[in-house]
């Protein structure tokens, strides 16, 4: 595991562009196997909740909404 000084960023602290980037990367890169095709727009809060569940020792995101896996950007 790569250790570095990382700034802990919460999803609700991101600006709108960073939130959209964070959600896009979460859906397309972090959990691409999930089925969001029939996902109702009203259930967007569940995607945000899932994002919070994935952030921890291995995964986190920065103030731009870019995801990191053990210190390496996932893009």
PQR file with spaces between the fields and no chain letter, atoms N, CA, C, O and H, PARSE charges and radii, in Angstrom:
ATOM       1  N    UNK     1       0.838   -1.182    0.000 -0.4000 1.5000
ATOM       2  CA   UNK     1       0.000    0.000    0.000 -0.0000 2.0000
ATOM       3  C    UNK     1       0.876    1.236    0.000  0.5500 1.7000
ATOM       4  O    UNK     1       1.865    1.307    0.730 -0.5500 1.4000
ATOM       5  N    UNK     2       0.515    2.197   -0.811 -0.4000 1.5000
ATOM       6  CA   UNK     2       1.252    3.448   -0.882 -0.0000 2.0000
ATOM       7  C    UNK     2       0.731    4.384    0.194  0.5500 1.7000
ATOM       8  O    UNK     2      -0.459    4.697    0.237 -0.5500 1.4000
ATOM       9  H    UNK     2      -0.288    2.139   -1.404  0.4000 1.0000
ATOM      10  N    UNK     3       1.617    4.823    1.050 -0.4000 1.5000
ATOM      11  CA   UNK     3       1.236    5.760    2.105 -0.0000 2.0000
ATOM      12  C    UNK     3       1.657    7.157    1.673  0.5500 1.7000
ATOM      13  O    UNK     3       2.770    7.351    1.185 -0.5500 1.4000
ATOM      14  H    UNK     3       2.584    4.568    1.016  0.4000 1.0000
ATOM      15  N    UNK     4       0.792    8.102    1.848 -0.4000 1.5000
ATOM      16  CA   UNK     4       1.097    9.494    1.548 -0.0000 2.0000
ATOM      17  C    UNK     4       0.195   10.361    2.393  0.5500 1.7000
ATOM      18  O    UNK     4      -0.805    9.887    2.933 -0.5500 1.4000
ATOM      19  H    UNK     4      -0.112    7.944    2.245  0.4000 1.0000
ATOM      20  N    UNK     5       0.537   11.613    2.511 -0.4000 1.5000
ATOM      21  CA   UNK     5      -0.333   12.540    3.217 -0.0000 2.0000
ATOM      22  C    UNK     5      -1.486   12.884    2.288  0.5500 1.7000
ATOM      23  O    UNK     5      -1.286   13.509    1.247 -0.5500 1.4000
ATOM      24  H    UNK     5       1.349   11.998    2.072  0.4000 1.0000
ATOM      25  N    UNK     6      -2.656   12.489    2.654 -0.4000 1.5000
ATOM      26  CA   UNK     6      -3.815   12.758    1.822 -0.0000 2.0000
ATOM      27  C    UNK     6      -4.809   13.605    2.597  0.5500 1.7000
ATOM      28  O    UNK     6      -5.012   13.416    3.796 -0.5500 1.4000
ATOM      29  H    UNK     6      -2.819   11.981    3.500  0.4000 1.0000
ATOM      30  N    UNK     7      -5.415   14.529    1.897 -0.4000 1.5000
ATOM      31  CA   UNK     7      -6.431   15.364    2.492 -0.0000 2.0000
ATOM      32  C    UNK     7      -7.752   14.607    2.415  0.5500 1.7000
ATOM      33  O    UNK     7      -8.183   14.209    1.333 -0.5500 1.4000
ATOM      34  H    UNK     7      -5.250   14.682    0.923  0.4000 1.0000
ATOM      35  N    UNK     8      -8.383   14.411    3.549 -0.4000 1.5000
ATOM      36  CA   UNK     8      -9.669   13.716    3.577 -0.0000 2.0000
ATOM      37  C    UNK     8     -10.739   14.667    3.048  0.5500 1.7000
ATOM      38  O    UNK     8     -10.960   15.741    3.608 -0.5500 1.4000
ATOM      39  H    UNK     8      -8.032   14.734    4.428  0.4000 1.0000
ATOM      40  N    UNK     9     -11.395   14.263    1.973 -0.4000 1.5000
ATOM      41  CA   UNK     9     -12.421   15.072    1.334 -0.0000 2.0000
ATOM      42  C    UNK     9     -13.739   14.328    1.430  0.5500 1.7000
ATOM      43  O    UNK     9     -13.809   13.142    1.108 -0.5500 1.4000
ATOM      44  H    UNK     9     -11.215   13.390    1.518  0.4000 1.0000
ATOM      45  N    UNK    10     -14.768   15.006    1.864 -0.4000 1.5000
ATOM      46  CA   UNK    10     -16.103   14.415    1.917 -0.0000 2.0000
ATOM      47  C    UNK    10     -16.874   14.825    0.670  0.5500 1.7000
ATOM      48  O    UNK    10     -16.680   15.912    0.126 -0.5500 1.4000
ATOM      49  H    UNK    10     -14.710   15.969    2.126  0.4000 1.0000
ATOM      50  N    UNK    11     -17.749   13.935    0.234 -0.4000 1.5000
ATOM      51  CA   UNK    11     -18.512   14.187   -0.983 -0.0000 2.0000
ATOM      52  C    UNK    11     -19.282   15.497   -0.899  0.5500 1.7000
ATOM      53  O    UNK    11     -19.312   16.260   -1.865 -0.5500 1.4000
ATOM      54  H    UNK    11     -17.908   13.052    0.676  0.4000 1.0000
ATOM      55  N    UNK    12     -19.905   15.767    0.248 -0.4000 1.5000
ATOM      56  CA   UNK    12     -20.723   16.979    0.377 -0.0000 2.0000
ATOM      57  C    UNK    12     -19.894   18.259    0.350  0.5500 1.7000
ATOM      58  O    UNK    12     -20.454   19.344    0.189 -0.5500 1.4000
ATOM      59  H    UNK    12     -19.881   15.147    1.032  0.4000 1.0000
ATOM      60  N    UNK    13     -18.570   18.159    0.504 -0.4000 1.5000
ATOM      61  CA   UNK    13     -17.701   19.336    0.455 -0.0000 2.0000
ATOM      62  C    UNK    13     -17.227   19.676   -0.952  0.5500 1.7000
ATOM      63  O    UNK    13     -16.626   20.729   -1.164 -0.5500 1.4000
ATOM      64  H    UNK    13     -18.116   17.277    0.634  0.4000 1.0000
ATOM      65  N    UNK    14     -17.493   18.793   -1.919 -0.4000 1.5000
ATOM      66  CA   UNK    14     -17.071   19.029   -3.299 -0.0000 2.0000
ATOM      67  C    UNK    14     -17.981   20.044   -3.968  0.5500 1.7000
ATOM      68  O    UNK    14     -19.153   20.168   -3.612 -0.5500 1.4000
ATOM      69  H    UNK    14     -17.981   17.937   -1.746  0.4000 1.0000
ATOM      70  N    UNK    15     -17.430   20.783   -4.953 -0.4000 1.5000
ATOM      71  CA   UNK    15     -18.290   21.652   -5.750 -0.0000 2.0000
ATOM      72  C    UNK    15     -19.038   20.780   -6.768  0.5500 1.7000
ATOM      73  O    UNK    15     -18.774   19.582   -6.861 -0.5500 1.4000
ATOM      74  H    UNK    15     -16.477   20.683   -5.241  0.4000 1.0000
ATOM      75  N    UNK    16     -19.953   21.360   -7.519 -0.4000 1.5000
ATOM      76  CA   UNK    16     -20.831   20.579   -8.396 -0.0000 2.0000
ATOM      77  C    UNK    16     -20.046   19.831   -9.478  0.5500 1.7000
ATOM      78  O    UNK    16     -20.381   18.689   -9.790 -0.5500 1.4000
ATOM      79  H    UNK    16     -20.167   22.334   -7.444  0.4000 1.0000
ATOM      80  N    UNK    17     -19.020   20.445  -10.052 -0.4000 1.5000
ATOM      81  CA   UNK    17     -18.227   19.764  -11.084 -0.0000 2.0000
ATOM      82  C    UNK    17     -17.476   18.569  -10.497  0.5500 1.7000
ATOM      83  O    UNK    17     -17.408   17.504  -11.112 -0.5500 1.4000
ATOM      84  H    UNK    17     -18.749   21.374   -9.799  0.4000 1.0000
ATOM      85  N    UNK    18     -16.919   18.757   -9.313 -0.4000 1.5000
ATOM      86  CA   UNK    18     -16.185   17.667   -8.661 -0.0000 2.0000
ATOM      87  C    UNK    18     -17.140   16.536   -8.279  0.5500 1.7000
ATOM      88  O    UNK    18     -16.775   15.365   -8.383 -0.5500 1.4000
ATOM      89  H    UNK    18     -16.974   19.622   -8.814  0.4000 1.0000
ATOM      90  N    UNK    19     -18.363   16.870   -7.836 -0.4000 1.5000
ATOM      91  CA   UNK    19     -19.350   15.829   -7.510 -0.0000 2.0000
ATOM      92  C    UNK    19     -19.705   15.017   -8.744  0.5500 1.7000
ATOM      93  O    UNK    19     -19.772   13.789   -8.685 -0.5500 1.4000
ATOM      94  H    UNK    19     -18.659   17.821   -7.752  0.4000 1.0000
ATOM      95  N    UNK    20     -19.932   15.697   -9.861 -0.4000 1.5000
ATOM      96  CA   UNK    20     -20.269   14.992  -11.097 -0.0000 2.0000
ATOM      97  C    UNK    20     -19.106   14.107  -11.552  0.5500 1.7000
ATOM      98  O    UNK    20     -19.320   12.974  -11.982 -0.5500 1.4000
ATOM      99  H    UNK    20     -19.877   16.695   -9.909  0.4000 1.0000
ATOM     100  N    UNK    21     -17.887   14.616  -11.459 -0.4000 1.5000
ATOM     101  CA   UNK    21     -16.707   13.836  -11.807 -0.0000 2.0000
ATOM     102  C    UNK    21     -16.573   12.625  -10.896  0.5500 1.7000
ATOM     103  O    UNK    21     -16.289   11.520  -11.360 -0.5500 1.4000
ATOM     104  H    UNK    21     -17.713   15.537  -11.109  0.4000 1.0000
ATOM     105  N    UNK    22     -16.777   12.830   -9.610 -0.4000 1.5000
ATOM     106  CA   UNK    22     -16.678   11.760   -8.627 -0.0000 2.0000
ATOM     107  C    UNK    22     -17.703   10.664   -8.910  0.5500 1.7000
ATOM     108  O    UNK    22     -17.368    9.479   -8.881 -0.5500 1.4000
ATOM     109  H    UNK    22     -17.007   13.727   -9.233  0.4000 1.0000
ATOM     110  N    UNK    23     -18.948   11.053   -9.184 -0.4000 1.5000
ATOM     111  CA   UNK    23     -19.998   10.071   -9.472 -0.0000 2.0000
ATOM     112  C    UNK    23     -19.720    9.340  -10.783  0.5500 1.7000
ATOM     113  O    UNK    23     -19.917    8.128  -10.872 -0.5500 1.4000
ATOM     114  H    UNK    23     -19.220   12.015   -9.208  0.4000 1.0000
ATOM     115  N    UNK    24     -19.265   10.069  -11.797 -0.4000 1.5000
ATOM     116  CA   UNK    24     -18.976    9.434  -13.093 -0.0000 2.0000
ATOM     117  C    UNK    24     -17.881    8.388  -12.947  0.5500 1.7000
ATOM     118  O    UNK    24     -17.998    7.287  -13.484 -0.5500 1.4000
ATOM     119  H    UNK    24     -19.105   11.053  -11.725  0.4000 1.0000
ATOM     120  N    UNK    25     -16.821    8.724  -12.227 -0.4000 1.5000
ATOM     121  CA   UNK    25     -15.735    7.762  -12.030 -0.0000 2.0000
ATOM     122  C    UNK    25     -16.190    6.581  -11.175  0.5500 1.7000
ATOM     123  O    UNK    25     -15.797    5.441  -11.425 -0.5500 1.4000
ATOM     124  H    UNK    25     -16.726    9.619  -11.790  0.4000 1.0000
ATOM     125  N    UNK    26     -17.011    6.852  -10.176 -0.4000 1.5000
ATOM     126  CA   UNK    26     -17.529    5.777   -9.334 -0.0000 2.0000
ATOM     127  C    UNK    26     -18.332    4.785  -10.166  0.5500 1.7000
ATOM     128  O    UNK    26     -18.142    3.574  -10.051 -0.5500 1.4000
ATOM     129  H    UNK    26     -17.331    7.777   -9.973  0.4000 1.0000
ATOM     130  N    UNK    27     -19.228    5.300  -11.001 -0.4000 1.5000
ATOM     131  CA   UNK    27     -20.108    4.447  -11.810 -0.0000 2.0000
ATOM     132  C    UNK    27     -19.344    3.738  -12.930  0.5500 1.7000
ATOM     133  O    UNK    27     -19.586    2.560  -13.192 -0.5500 1.4000
ATOM     134  H    UNK    27     -19.382    6.283  -11.094  0.4000 1.0000
ATOM     135  N    UNK    28     -18.424    4.445  -13.590 -0.4000 1.5000
ATOM     136  CA   UNK    28     -17.746    3.875  -14.762 -0.0000 2.0000
ATOM     137  C    UNK    28     -16.456    3.130  -14.454  0.5500 1.7000
ATOM     138  O    UNK    28     -16.046    2.267  -15.230 -0.5500 1.4000
ATOM     139  H    UNK    28     -18.228    5.402  -13.377  0.4000 1.0000
ATOM     140  N    UNK    29     -15.802    3.447  -13.323 -0.4000 1.5000
ATOM     141  CA   UNK    29     -14.489    2.858  -13.055 -0.0000 2.0000
ATOM     142  C    UNK    29     -14.473    2.020  -11.779  0.5500 1.7000
ATOM     143  O    UNK    29     -14.005    0.882  -11.797 -0.5500 1.4000
ATOM     144  H    UNK    29     -16.136    4.148  -12.692  0.4000 1.0000
ATOM     145  N    UNK    30     -14.976    2.565  -10.680 -0.4000 1.5000
ATOM     146  CA   UNK    30     -14.880    1.882   -9.395 -0.0000 2.0000
ATOM     147  C    UNK    30     -15.816    0.673   -9.341  0.5500 1.7000
ATOM     148  O    UNK    30     -15.383   -0.414   -8.958 -0.5500 1.4000
ATOM     149  H    UNK    30     -15.356    3.490  -10.665  0.4000 1.0000
ATOM     150  N    UNK    31     -17.063    0.832   -9.709 -0.4000 1.5000
ATOM     151  CA   UNK    31     -18.017   -0.290   -9.722 -0.0000 2.0000
ATOM     152  C    UNK    31     -18.736   -0.361  -11.070  0.5500 1.7000
ATOM     153  O    UNK    31     -19.948   -0.155  -11.131 -0.5500 1.4000
ATOM     154  H    UNK    31     -17.415    1.714  -10.021  0.4000 1.0000
ATOM     155  N    UNK    32     -18.009   -0.649  -12.148 -0.4000 1.5000
ATOM     156  CA   UNK    32     -18.624   -0.671  -13.469 -0.0000 2.0000
ATOM     157  C    UNK    32     -19.578   -1.836  -13.680  0.5500 1.7000
ATOM     158  O    UNK    32     -20.360   -1.831  -14.631 -0.5500 1.4000
ATOM     159  H    UNK    32     -17.024   -0.817  -12.099  0.4000 1.0000
ATOM     160  N    UNK    33     -19.525   -2.822  -12.816 -0.4000 1.5000
ATOM     161  CA   UNK    33     -20.384   -3.995  -12.954 -0.0000 2.0000
ATOM     162  C    UNK    33     -21.795   -3.766  -12.418  0.5500 1.7000
ATOM     163  O    UNK    33     -22.681   -4.589  -12.649 -0.5500 1.4000
ATOM     164  H    UNK    33     -18.890   -2.827  -12.044  0.4000 1.0000
ATOM     165  N    UNK    34     -22.018   -2.664  -11.710 -0.4000 1.5000
ATOM     166  CA   UNK    34     -23.360   -2.366  -11.184 -0.0000 2.0000
ATOM     167  C    UNK    34     -24.279   -1.982  -12.336  0.5500 1.7000
ATOM     168  O    UNK    34     -23.828   -1.420  -13.334 -0.5500 1.4000
ATOM     169  H    UNK    34     -21.298   -1.995  -11.523  0.4000 1.0000
ATOM     170  N    UNK    35     -25.549   -2.279  -12.201 -0.4000 1.5000
ATOM     171  CA   UNK    35     -26.531   -1.992  -13.247 -0.0000 2.0000
ATOM     172  C    UNK    35     -27.264   -0.703  -12.916  0.5500 1.7000
ATOM     173  O    UNK    35     -28.160   -0.684  -12.071 -0.5500 1.4000
ATOM     174  H    UNK    35     -25.916   -2.736  -11.390  0.4000 1.0000
ATOM     175  N    UNK    36     -26.876    0.376  -13.588 -0.4000 1.5000
ATOM     176  CA   UNK    36     -27.510    1.675  -13.373 -0.0000 2.0000
ATOM     177  C    UNK    36     -28.451    2.041  -14.517  0.5500 1.7000
ATOM     178  O    UNK    36     -28.988    3.148  -14.539 -0.5500 1.4000
ATOM     179  H    UNK    36     -26.149    0.361  -14.274  0.4000 1.0000
ATOM     180  N    UNK    37     -28.661    1.125  -15.471 -0.4000 1.5000
ATOM     181  CA   UNK    37     -29.482    1.438  -16.642 -0.0000 2.0000
ATOM     182  C    UNK    37     -30.904    1.824  -16.273  0.5500 1.7000
ATOM     183  O    UNK    37     -31.447    2.782  -16.823 -0.5500 1.4000
ATOM     184  H    UNK    37     -28.225    0.225  -15.453  0.4000 1.0000
ATOM     185  N    UNK    38     -31.509    1.095  -15.355 -0.4000 1.5000
ATOM     186  CA   UNK    38     -32.887    1.376  -14.960 -0.0000 2.0000
ATOM     187  C    UNK    38     -32.941    2.091  -13.619  0.5500 1.7000
ATOM     188  O    UNK    38     -33.943    2.028  -12.907 -0.5500 1.4000
ATOM     189  H    UNK    38     -31.068    0.317  -14.908  0.4000 1.0000
ATOM     190  N    UNK    39     -31.859    2.766  -13.289 -0.4000 1.5000
ATOM     191  CA   UNK    39     -31.745    3.442  -12.009 -0.0000 2.0000
ATOM     192  C    UNK    39     -32.559    4.734  -12.046  0.5500 1.7000
ATOM     193  O    UNK    39     -32.272    5.607  -12.866 -0.5500 1.4000
ATOM     194  H    UNK    39     -31.045    2.817  -13.868  0.4000 1.0000
ATOM     195  N    UNK    40     -33.569    4.879  -11.179 -0.4000 1.5000
ATOM     196  CA   UNK    40     -34.385    6.096  -11.211 -0.0000 2.0000
ATOM     197  C    UNK    40     -33.600    7.311  -10.731  0.5500 1.7000
ATOM     198  O    UNK    40     -32.775    7.219   -9.822 -0.5500 1.4000
ATOM     199  H    UNK    40     -33.802    4.170  -10.514  0.4000 1.0000
ATOM     200  N    UNK    41     -33.869    8.429  -11.351 -0.4000 1.5000
ATOM     201  CA   UNK    41     -33.172    9.669  -11.003 -0.0000 2.0000
ATOM     202  C    UNK    41     -33.343   10.017   -9.527  0.5500 1.7000
ATOM     203  O    UNK    41     -32.433   10.573   -8.912 -0.5500 1.4000
ATOM     204  H    UNK    41     -34.539    8.503  -12.090  0.4000 1.0000
ATOM     205  N    UNK    42     -34.493    9.696   -8.960 -0.4000 1.5000
ATOM     206  CA   UNK    42     -34.767   10.004   -7.561 -0.0000 2.0000
ATOM     207  C    UNK    42     -33.853    9.219   -6.621  0.5500 1.7000
ATOM     208  O    UNK    42     -33.692    9.599   -5.461 -0.5500 1.4000
ATOM     209  H    UNK    42     -35.232    9.244   -9.459  0.4000 1.0000
ATOM     210  N    UNK    43     -33.261    8.144   -7.100 -0.4000 1.5000
ATOM     211  CA   UNK    43     -32.427    7.285   -6.269 -0.0000 2.0000
ATOM     212  C    UNK    43     -30.955    7.682   -6.316  0.5500 1.7000
ATOM     213  O    UNK    43     -30.092    6.927   -5.869 -0.5500 1.4000
ATOM     214  H    UNK    43     -33.391    7.836   -8.042  0.4000 1.0000
ATOM     215  N    UNK    44     -30.669    8.858   -6.852 -0.4000 1.5000
ATOM     216  CA   UNK    44     -29.296    9.329   -6.923 -0.0000 2.0000
ATOM     217  C    UNK    44     -28.631    9.369   -5.547  0.5500 1.7000
ATOM     218  O    UNK    44     -27.421    9.172   -5.433 -0.5500 1.4000
ATOM     219  H    UNK    44     -31.370    9.472   -7.215  0.4000 1.0000
ATOM     220  N    UNK    45     -29.416    9.624   -4.512 -0.4000 1.5000
ATOM     221  CA   UNK    45     -28.860    9.663   -3.154 -0.0000 2.0000
ATOM     222  C    UNK    45     -28.226    8.322   -2.774  0.5500 1.7000
ATOM     223  O    UNK    45     -27.296    8.294   -1.968 -0.5500 1.4000
ATOM     224  H    UNK    45     -30.399    9.784   -4.604  0.4000 1.0000
ATOM     225  N    UNK    46     -28.711    7.214   -3.337 -0.4000 1.5000
ATOM     226  CA   UNK    46     -28.128    5.903   -3.033 -0.0000 2.0000
ATOM     227  C    UNK    46     -26.746    5.750   -3.663  0.5500 1.7000
ATOM     228  O    UNK    46     -25.871    5.100   -3.092 -0.5500 1.4000
ATOM     229  H    UNK    46     -29.466    7.237   -3.991  0.4000 1.0000
ATOM     230  N    UNK    47     -26.549    6.344   -4.836 -0.4000 1.5000
ATOM     231  CA   UNK    47     -25.222    6.340   -5.451 -0.0000 2.0000
ATOM     232  C    UNK    47     -24.270    7.112   -4.546  0.5500 1.7000
ATOM     233  O    UNK    47     -23.148    6.670   -4.297 -0.5500 1.4000
ATOM     234  H    UNK    47     -27.261    6.871   -5.301  0.4000 1.0000
ATOM     235  N    UNK    48     -24.713    8.254   -4.059 -0.4000 1.5000
ATOM     236  CA   UNK    48     -23.884    9.064   -3.166 -0.0000 2.0000
ATOM     237  C    UNK    48     -23.589    8.298   -1.883  0.5500 1.7000
ATOM     238  O    UNK    48     -22.466    8.347   -1.381 -0.5500 1.4000
ATOM     239  H    UNK    48     -25.624    8.613   -4.262  0.4000 1.0000
ATOM     240  N    UNK    49     -24.572    7.598   -1.349 -0.4000 1.5000
ATOM     241  CA   UNK    49     -24.350    6.784   -0.158 -0.0000 2.0000
ATOM     242  C    UNK    49     -23.314    5.699   -0.437  0.5500 1.7000
ATOM     243  O    UNK    49     -22.428    5.459    0.383 -0.5500 1.4000
ATOM     244  H    UNK    49     -25.484    7.558   -1.757  0.4000 1.0000
ATOM     245  N    UNK    50     -23.424    5.042   -1.597 -0.4000 1.5000
ATOM     246  CA   UNK    50     -22.453    4.014   -1.979 -0.0000 2.0000
ATOM     247  C    UNK    50     -21.049    4.590   -2.080  0.5500 1.7000
ATOM     248  O    UNK    50     -20.079    3.936   -1.697 -0.5500 1.4000
ATOM     249  H    UNK    50     -24.144    5.237   -2.263  0.4000 1.0000
ATOM     250  N    UNK    51     -20.934    5.814   -2.596 -0.4000 1.5000
ATOM     251  CA   UNK    51     -19.628    6.458   -2.688 -0.0000 2.0000
ATOM     252  C    UNK    51     -19.019    6.572   -1.301  0.5500 1.7000
ATOM     253  O    UNK    51     -17.840    6.273   -1.114 -0.5500 1.4000
ATOM     254  H    UNK    51     -21.722    6.346   -2.907  0.4000 1.0000
ATOM     255  N    UNK    52     -19.807    7.000   -0.333 -0.4000 1.5000
ATOM     256  CA   UNK    52     -19.320    7.125    1.034 -0.0000 2.0000
ATOM     257  C    UNK    52     -18.870    5.806    1.616  0.5500 1.7000
ATOM     258  O    UNK    52     -17.916    5.767    2.393 -0.5500 1.4000
ATOM     259  H    UNK    52     -20.765    7.243   -0.484  0.4000 1.0000
ATOM     260  N    UNK    53     -19.540    4.721    1.256 -0.4000 1.5000
ATOM     261  CA   UNK    53     -19.173    3.398    1.752 -0.0000 2.0000
ATOM     262  C    UNK    53     -17.853    2.901    1.166  0.5500 1.7000
ATOM     263  O    UNK    53     -17.157    2.114    1.807 -0.5500 1.4000
ATOM     264  H    UNK    53     -20.315    4.752    0.625  0.4000 1.0000
ATOM     265  N    UNK    54     -17.502    3.344   -0.029 -0.4000 1.5000
ATOM     266  CA   UNK    54     -16.286    2.875   -0.686 -0.0000 2.0000
ATOM     267  C    UNK    54     -15.050    3.642   -0.251  0.5500 1.7000
ATOM     268  O    UNK    54     -13.932    3.159   -0.429 -0.5500 1.4000
ATOM     269  H    UNK    54     -18.068    3.983   -0.549  0.4000 1.0000
ATOM     270  N    UNK    55     -15.233    4.830    0.318 -0.4000 1.5000
ATOM     271  CA   UNK    55     -14.090    5.637    0.734 -0.0000 2.0000
ATOM     272  C    UNK    55     -13.533    5.076    2.028  0.5500 1.7000
ATOM     273  O    UNK    55     -14.274    4.817    2.976 -0.5500 1.4000
ATOM     274  H    UNK    55     -16.141    5.222    0.462  0.4000 1.0000
ATOM     275  N    UNK    56     -12.239    4.893    2.057 -0.4000 1.5000
ATOM     276  CA   UNK    56     -11.613    4.349    3.254 -0.0000 2.0000
ATOM     277  C    UNK    56     -10.122    4.222    3.074  0.5500 1.7000
ATOM     278  O    UNK    56      -9.478    5.106    2.510 -0.5500 1.4000
ATOM     279  H    UNK    56     -11.638    5.104    1.287  0.4000 1.0000
ATOM     280  N    UNK    57      -9.580    3.136    3.545 -0.4000 1.5000
ATOM     281  CA   UNK    57      -8.133    2.933    3.481 -0.0000 2.0000
ATOM     282  C    UNK    57      -7.645    2.743    2.055  0.5500 1.7000
ATOM     283  O    UNK    57      -6.588    3.259    1.692 -0.5500 1.4000
ATOM     284  H    UNK    57     -10.103    2.418    4.002  0.4000 1.0000
ATOM     285  N    UNK    58      -8.402    2.006    1.233 -0.4000 1.5000
ATOM     286  CA   UNK    58      -7.952    1.730   -0.133 -0.0000 2.0000
ATOM     287  C    UNK    58      -8.384    2.817   -1.114  0.5500 1.7000
ATOM     288  O    UNK    58      -7.561    3.308   -1.886 -0.5500 1.4000
ATOM     289  H    UNK    58      -9.261    1.587    1.527  0.4000 1.0000
ATOM     290  N    UNK    59      -9.642    3.194   -1.097 -0.4000 1.5000
ATOM     291  CA   UNK    59     -10.170    4.170   -2.046 -0.0000 2.0000
ATOM     292  C    UNK    59     -10.442    5.497   -1.367  0.5500 1.7000
ATOM     293  O    UNK    59     -10.901    5.538   -0.225 -0.5500 1.4000
ATOM     294  H    UNK    59     -10.311    2.794   -0.470  0.4000 1.0000
ATOM     295  N    UNK    60     -10.156    6.578   -2.070 -0.4000 1.5000
ATOM     296  CA   UNK    60     -10.536    7.917   -1.636 -0.0000 2.0000
ATOM     297  C    UNK    60     -10.526    8.816   -2.858  0.5500 1.7000
ATOM     298  O    UNK    60     -10.040    8.423   -3.918 -0.5500 1.4000
ATOM     299  H    UNK    60      -9.783    6.544   -2.997  0.4000 1.0000
ATOM     300  N    UNK    61     -11.054   10.008   -2.718 -0.4000 1.5000
ATOM     301  CA   UNK    61     -11.039   10.957   -3.829 -0.0000 2.0000
ATOM     302  C    UNK    61     -10.553   12.308   -3.338  0.5500 1.7000
ATOM     303  O    UNK    61     -10.602   12.614   -2.146 -0.5500 1.4000
ATOM     304  H    UNK    61     -11.449   10.328   -1.856  0.4000 1.0000
ATOM     305  N    UNK    62     -10.080   13.112   -4.291 -0.4000 1.5000
ATOM     306  CA   UNK    62      -9.532   14.414   -3.952 -0.0000 2.0000
ATOM     307  C    UNK    62     -10.572   15.510   -4.167  0.5500 1.7000
ATOM     308  O    UNK    62     -11.732   15.228   -4.469 -0.5500 1.4000
ATOM     309  H    UNK    62     -10.040   12.863   -5.259  0.4000 1.0000
ATOM     310  N    UNK    63     -10.146   16.761   -4.010 -0.4000 1.5000
ATOM     311  CA   UNK    63     -11.072   17.895   -4.111 -0.0000 2.0000
ATOM     312  C    UNK    63     -11.598   18.100   -5.526  0.5500 1.7000
ATOM     313  O    UNK    63     -12.524   18.887   -5.725 -0.5500 1.4000
ATOM     314  H    UNK    63      -9.204   16.990   -3.765  0.4000 1.0000
ATOM     315  N    UNK    64     -11.024   17.404   -6.523 -0.4000 1.5000
ATOM     316  CA   UNK    64     -11.540   17.463   -7.894 -0.0000 2.0000
ATOM     317  C    UNK    64     -12.484   16.314   -8.204  0.5500 1.7000
ATOM     318  O    UNK    64     -13.053   16.249   -9.293 -0.5500 1.4000
ATOM     319  H    UNK    64     -10.272   16.765   -6.362  0.4000 1.0000
ATOM     320  N    UNK    65     -12.652   15.401   -7.244 -0.4000 1.5000
ATOM     321  CA   UNK    65     -13.500   14.243   -7.456 -0.0000 2.0000
ATOM     322  C    UNK    65     -12.793   13.094   -8.139  0.5500 1.7000
ATOM     323  O    UNK    65     -13.439   12.119   -8.522 -0.5500 1.4000
ATOM     324  H    UNK    65     -12.189   15.453   -6.359  0.4000 1.0000
ATOM     325  N    UNK    66     -11.468   13.182   -8.304 -0.4000 1.5000
ATOM     326  CA   UNK    66     -10.696   12.098   -8.910 -0.0000 2.0000
ATOM     327  C    UNK    66     -10.431   11.019   -7.867  0.5500 1.7000
ATOM     328  O    UNK    66     -10.021   11.318   -6.745 -0.5500 1.4000
ATOM     329  H    UNK    66     -10.943   13.975   -7.993  0.4000 1.0000
ATOM     330  N    UNK    67     -10.665    9.775   -8.239 -0.4000 1.5000
ATOM     331  CA   UNK    67     -10.508    8.637   -7.331 -0.0000 2.0000
ATOM     332  C    UNK    67      -9.083    8.133   -7.312  0.5500 1.7000
ATOM     333  O    UNK    67      -8.359    8.218   -8.303 -0.5500 1.4000
ATOM     334  H    UNK    67     -10.999    9.532   -9.150  0.4000 1.0000
ATOM     335  N    UNK    68      -8.693    7.601   -6.153 -0.4000 1.5000
ATOM     336  CA   UNK    68      -7.372    7.009   -5.951 -0.0000 2.0000
ATOM     337  C    UNK    68      -7.553    5.625   -5.344  0.5500 1.7000
ATOM     338  O    UNK    68      -8.404    5.412   -4.480 -0.5500 1.4000
ATOM     339  H    UNK    68      -9.281    7.532   -5.347  0.4000 1.0000
ATOM     340  N    UNK    69      -6.736    4.694   -5.813 -0.4000 1.5000
ATOM     341  CA   UNK    69      -6.707    3.327   -5.290 -0.0000 2.0000
ATOM     342  C    UNK    69      -5.317    3.127   -4.694  0.5500 1.7000
ATOM     343  O    UNK    69      -4.327    3.027   -5.418 -0.5500 1.4000
ATOM     344  H    UNK    69      -6.044    4.867   -6.514  0.4000 1.0000
ATOM     345  N    UNK    70      -5.257    3.070   -3.375 -0.4000 1.5000
ATOM     346  CA   UNK    70      -4.001    2.934   -2.645 -0.0000 2.0000
ATOM     347  C    UNK    70      -2.984    3.981   -3.082  0.5500 1.7000
ATOM     348  O    UNK    70      -1.803    3.675   -3.244 -0.5500 1.4000
ATOM     349  H    UNK    70      -6.061    3.151   -2.787  0.4000 1.0000
ATOM     350  N    UNK    71      -3.436    5.199   -3.268 -0.4000 1.5000
ATOM     351  CA   UNK    71      -2.542    6.313   -3.595 -0.0000 2.0000
ATOM     352  C    UNK    71      -2.305    6.560   -5.066  0.5500 1.7000
ATOM     353  O    UNK    71      -1.647    7.539   -5.419 -0.5500 1.4000
ATOM     354  H    UNK    71      -4.395    5.447   -3.136  0.4000 1.0000
ATOM     355  N    UNK    72      -2.822    5.701   -5.945 -0.4000 1.5000
ATOM     356  CA   UNK    72      -2.654    5.880   -7.382 -0.0000 2.0000
ATOM     357  C    UNK    72      -3.988    6.295   -7.997  0.5500 1.7000
ATOM     358  O    UNK    72      -5.029    5.699   -7.720 -0.5500 1.4000
ATOM     359  H    UNK    72      -3.356    4.906   -5.658  0.4000 1.0000
ATOM     360  N    UNK    73      -3.935    7.337   -8.843 -0.4000 1.5000
ATOM     361  CA   UNK    73      -5.153    7.791   -9.502 -0.0000 2.0000
ATOM     362  C    UNK    73      -5.683    6.667  -10.387  0.5500 1.7000
ATOM     363  O    UNK    73      -4.902    6.011  -11.076 -0.5500 1.4000
ATOM     364  H    UNK    73      -3.089    7.821   -9.068  0.4000 1.0000
ATOM     365  N    UNK    74      -6.987    6.435  -10.383 -0.4000 1.5000
ATOM     366  CA   UNK    74      -7.562    5.299  -11.107 -0.0000 2.0000
ATOM     367  C    UNK    74      -7.863    5.585  -12.568  0.5500 1.7000
ATOM     368  O    UNK    74      -8.158    4.649  -13.311 -0.5500 1.4000
ATOM     369  H    UNK    74      -7.622    6.968   -9.824  0.4000 1.0000
ATOM     370  N    UNK    75      -7.806    6.803  -13.005 -0.4000 1.5000
ATOM     371  CA   UNK    75      -8.124    7.103  -14.412 -0.0000 2.0000
ATOM     372  C    UNK    75      -7.140    6.560  -15.362  0.5500 1.7000
ATOM     373  O    UNK    75      -7.285    6.739  -16.572 -0.5500 1.4000
ATOM     374  H    UNK    75      -7.566    7.563  -12.402  0.4000 1.0000
